Amino acid sequence: MLNTFRSSVGKSAGRSGAVRMLSFWENVPMGPPDAIIGLNEAYAKNPSPNKVNVGVGAYRGDDGKPYVLPCVKEAEQRILASLEKGELNHEYAGIVGEASFIDCALKFAYGDEADVLNERLVAGVQSLSGTGGLRLFGEFIQKFGHSHIYVPDPTWGNHIPIFQNSGLEVRKYRYYDKSTSDLDFEGMKADILDAPPGSAVLLHACAHNPTGMDPSMEQWAELSQLMKKKELFPFFDCAYQGFASGNAPKDAAAFRHFVADGHKLALVQSFSKNFGLYGQRIGALSFLTEDPDEASRVLSQLKICIRPSYSNPPRHGARIVSTVLSDEQLTKDFIDQCKEMAYRINSMRIRLRTILEEAGSKHDWDHITKQIGMFAYSGLSKEEVINLRDNHHIYCTLDGRISMAGVSSGNVEYIGEAIHDVTKDR
């Protein structure tokens, strides 16, 4: 690259005889657009009054607008009051983040009275939402001997580049059977059984993204025993606790079952969806270890990974979450507001399926109501998605994933009729 630049400089004399300095970056190619951002840009340019965006993974109220939880507003008012009194400031957080937030986040996931917390077996840090926690996890395990990680097929699109950029080889295990629109549990078990002992295995704690199809608790229990037998390293990505079903302990049940079974595991949490704090980038990463000494050593090495990366995390989102979860009334309000979001999405699932069936569709749409969480893995082909976009101005990702948060009482009938139109001749 440097030699190319030098030779280019020698050939670039202008008419005046002066040498024109070329950019160091002239040979940098244009990168492909992000699939979701590109989708949003195409949607914004569409002049149709009927256009609908069901691609973005962020909650919307039934009015189609972003929703700020009332408990979050109340927490921010309390934080502002504390700032005005001089009780808080905007100094740096420590490398690991806000201690009160980490304490609340771990209790939220592991349980208020979890033995592993009381026995100081968990090393936890605040992370830059789930994405930053995933990257920190990848860097950490790669540094200490792991060369690969298994992820479900399909999985959230960002998982693969995050782990690859962490220096890990990404391997896939079967998860979803498109022909039946259901969990491929037998394929999942077979592929996990084939994984070498010690392998890290990514598991979606609840509301699997993009399929919305989770194992039953009986299946989770079977997976736990299988992974113990194979001495595998479970890593849970928990992005929807409380948001998936409206019941936070229920959404953490699979993860807590693995903890109770004695796994030494890791967990990344995001508070974007359940608290609606998308822009605050607030999350947590934790490792369940053998003893307090091991936890201290793990924490010390996480600090070493964090310091040259982002030094320390932002404080505002952490203060919001800890203010809510440390207050009994605000916690109750949060639970109720999570239920409202989950129930609205579930009601749109039921309505969408009903519209498709009443339209005379010959296809089985029961997977729409069997799935859980923000997304519906519709089963639409790439061609049908393009047809939906070009002829009905409805935007979703090319794999047919529909964000149910973008479906409202005002557009669900239009969406249902459009899906029927593009699938009726299949």
N, C-alpha and C positions, 0 to 999 in steps of 0.2 A: 504493500500500500504506500509506504513512504517513498520507495523508489519510483513508483508510478507518479506520485505527486511531484517529485523533483524533476522528472523528465517532462512532465506537462508544463511546469513553470518555464523551462528552457525554450519551449516552443510557442510561448504565448506573448511574444512581443507585439505590441499594438503598432498603429501607423506612426506614432510619434517616436517609436523605438523603445519606449519604456516597457519594462517587464510587468505583465499583469499577474498579480498574485491570485492563484486559484484557491478555492476552498479546500480544506482538508476533507470535506464530506461529500465531494462531488461523486464519488463512487458508491455512496450509500443508497441502496435500492428503496423504493417505496414499499412499505410494509402493507400487508393486507388489512382491511378494516376489521375492527371487532364486529362480530356477527350481531350482537345486540345493539351496539351504537349505530351500525349501519342500518339496522331495521328502524330505529327511532328517527334517523335522519330521513329515510324514505317516507316514513309516516308523516313527518313534519312538512314535507314538500307536497304531499297529496292534498289537492284542493277540495276533495269530495266532502260534503257535509255528513256523509254516512260513515266516514272512516273510523276504525276502531283499532286500538293498539292493545293486543293481549300477549305481547312479547316481553315486556319489562317485568322483572321480578320484584315489584314493590307494591305494597298494599294500597288500594284505593277504596274510598267509601262508596256508598251506592250512588253518590253524586258524581263519581268519577274523579274526584280530587284527592290529593295526598291527605293523609289523616294523621294528626298529632294527638296522641293519647292524652286525655285530660290529666291522668296521673303524672305524665311527663311535664305538662304545663305547670302543675302544682309544684313539682320538684324543682323546676327551674326558678319559680318564684321564691322558694325557700333558699335556693343557692344564691340568688341575687341579694336577698335580705342579709344573708351571712357575709357576703362580700362587702355590702354597705356598712355592716357593723365592724368590719375588719377581722372577722373570724376566719375568712378564707382569703386566698390570694392567688396570683397566677405564676407562682414560682414553679420551677421544674418539679415534676414527679420523680420519684426514684426510678432506677433502671427497670425494676419489675412493675412499676405502676402504682396506682392508688391501693394501699393496703386494705382499706375498708371495702373497696370494690371487689378485690380478689376474694376476700372472705365471703362476701355476699354471693358472688358468682359461683364459687365452689359449693356453698351450701345449697344454692338453687339447683345445681346438677346432681351432687352426690347425696343430698338430703341434709336437713338441719342438724340432725344428731348422728350423722354417719360416723361409724367407728374409725374409718380410715382418716377422717379429718381430725377427730379427737386424739388419735394416736400419732398425728403429725407425719403421716405417710405420703402426703400429697405435696408435690412441688408445683406451685402455680404462679403464673405471671399474667399481667394484662397484655393483650395483644392488639394489633391494628385490625380489629374486627376478626372475622373468621379467616379471611384471605391472608392477612398477616400472620395469624396463628398457624395456618397451614404451612406457609413458607418457613417460619421459624422451626416448626416441627421437622420439615424435610431437611433443613440445614443441620439441625441438631443430630438426627439419627444417622445422616450421611457421615457426619464428623466422627461418630462413634460406632462405625462398623457396618451399617446397613447399606446395601448397594441397590436395593429395589423395594418397590411397594406394590401391593395388589389393590386395584380399585374395581368397583363394579362396572359392568358394561350393560347399559350406559351409566354415566355419572355426570355431575356438574362439569361443564366444559372447561372451567378454569383449573380443575384439579390436576389435569394432566400437565399443562405447561408449568404450573407451580412446582410440581415435584420434579419434572425434568430440569427446570432451572435451578433446583436445589441439588442437582447432581445425581438424582436417582433414576434408575430404569423403571418405567411404569409398565406393569403387567396387569392384565384384565382377567376377571372371573365373571362367568355368566351370571346374569341377574334377572333379566326380563325377557320373556318370550313374546315377541311381537305378534306371532301368529295366533296366540290366545289372549293377548293383552293382559297377561298375568305374570306373577313372579315365577321364575324358573328355578324353583328351590332345589330340585335334584341336580341341575347343572351347576348351581351355586355351590352345593356341597361337594360335588365331584372335583371342581376346580380348586376349591380351598384345600381339599384333601391332598391334591397334587402339589401344593405349595411346599417349598423346602422348610424344615423346622427353623424357627426364629424369624420367619418373614413377617414384615409389617403388613397388615390388612386393613384397608380403610372401610369403615362401616358407617352408613348414614343412620344416626340415632333415631330419627323419625322423619316422616314426610320426605321420603327419598326424592331427590332432585336429579333427573326430570320426571320420573315415572309416577311419583306419588303412591307407589305400591310398596308397602312394608311387610316384612315377615310377621306372622302371628307370634304371640308370646311363646307358644309351644315350639315354633320353629326357631325363635331366638335361643331358647333353652337348648335345643339340639345343636345349634351352631356353637354355643358356648362350650359344650362338652367336646365337640369335634375339634375346636381350636385349642382347647386345653390338651387334648390327646396329641395333637400335632405340634404343641409348644409354639404356637403362633402368637404374634404381638398385635392385639386389637387396638385400632385407633379410631375413635368415634368422632365424627363431624356432626355437631349438634347445632343446627342453625334455626330450628323452629320450635324449641321447647315452649309450650304454652300456646303457641300460635297454631300448631298442627291440629290438635283435638279440642283446644280450649281448656285442657287440664294438664298443667305443667308436670305433676308427678307421673301421670300416665305417659306423657311424651318422653320421660326419662326412664321408663320402666326397663327397657332393653339394656341400656347402659348400666343401670343399677343392678340388674340381674348378673351381668358379667362381673361387676365389682364383688357382689356377694359370692360368686363362684370362685373368687380368689385370683382372677387375672391381674397381672401387672400390665396395665394398659395406659393409654393416653387419651386425652379429650380436648377438642377445640370447641369453643362456644362462640356464637355470634349473637349480639343483641340488636341486630339491624331489624329483623322481621318482627320479633315479639314485642320490642319496645318502640318500633318505628323509628329507630335512630340510624337510618341509613347513612347519613352524611357525617355522623360523629365517629365512625370507625372504632367501635368499641367491642372488644371480645376478650377471651381468656384462653390460655393454653395450660394444661396441667398434665402431670405424669404421676401415676400411682406406683409407688416404689416399695421396696422390701422393708425398709426401716427408716427412722428419722435421719440417720447419718447419710444414707443413700439419697434421701430427698434433698438434704442440704447440698450434697455434691452435684446433683442434677441441677438444682437451682443456681448454683455458682456458675455452671457451664452455660446455662441459658442466658445469664447476665453477660457472659463473654460473647455470646452470639448477638445479643441485642445491642450492646454498646456501640460497635462500629457500624451498625445498620441504621438505627434511628435514635439511638441514645436513650430515649425514654418516651413513653406514650403520652398522648394528650389527656387532659384531666376532665374536660367538661362532661363528656358522655359517661365517664366512669362515675362522676359525682351524681349524675341523674339516676343511674341504675342503683347505686348504693343508697341514695336518698329514698328511693321507692322501696327497695327490698329490706331496708332496715327499719321501716315504719309499718306497723301492723295495719293501719287503715289504708295507707297508700298501696300496700301489697294486696290487700283485698280488692281495692279499686282496679289495680293492674290485672288481677285474675279475671275480674268481671269484664274488663275491656278486651282482654284477650279472647274471652268466650264470645263476645259480640263479633269480633273480626272472624273467628273461626266459624261461627254459626252462619254469618252472612255468606262466606265462601261456600259452605256446605249447602246452603239453600239455593245458591246459583248452580251448583252441580246437579241438584235434583231437578231444578227447572230446565236446565239445558238438556238433560237426558229426556225429560218428559216431552219437550218440544220436538226433539228428533224422532221419538217414537210416535207421537201424534201426527207428524208429517208423513208417516208411512214408510220410514226408513226400514230397509230389510236387514240392516246391520245390527249387531248386538252392541249396545252402548252402556251395558251395566258397569264396565270398568270405570266410567266417569264418576260413579257414586261409590265404587269400591276404593278408589284412590283417596288420598288424604293430603291436606296441606295446600300450598299456594298453586301448585301446577296440576294440570290434567294432561296426561300423555295420550293425546286424542286417537292415535293410530292413523292419522292422515299421512299420506305419502308426500314426498317432496313435490310431485306434480300437483297434487291437490292443494297443498299449501300455497304454491304459486298461483294457482287458479283462484283461490280464496282472496289472495292479495290483489291480483290483476282485475278481477271481475266484481269483487264485493268490497274491496278496500279494507280488508281485515288482515292485520299484521301479526303473525306469530313466527316462531323460529322454524327453520326448514325441517326439523325432526318432528314437527307436529305438536310441540309442547305449547300448551295454552296457559297463560297466567289467568287463573280464575279470579284474581284480584281485579282484573280489568273488565270482568263481566258484571253487569249491573241489571237491575230491573228494567232500566231504560233501553238496553241493547241486547239482552239475552235472546229475545225472540228473533231479532235480525241475525244474530250470530248462528243460532240454531238452524234457521232456514237456509242460511248461506252454506253451512257445513253439509246439510242435506243435499243441497244443489250440487256441490262438488263431489259428493260421494255416491249419488244415486245410480250412476252408471258403472260403478266399480264391478 
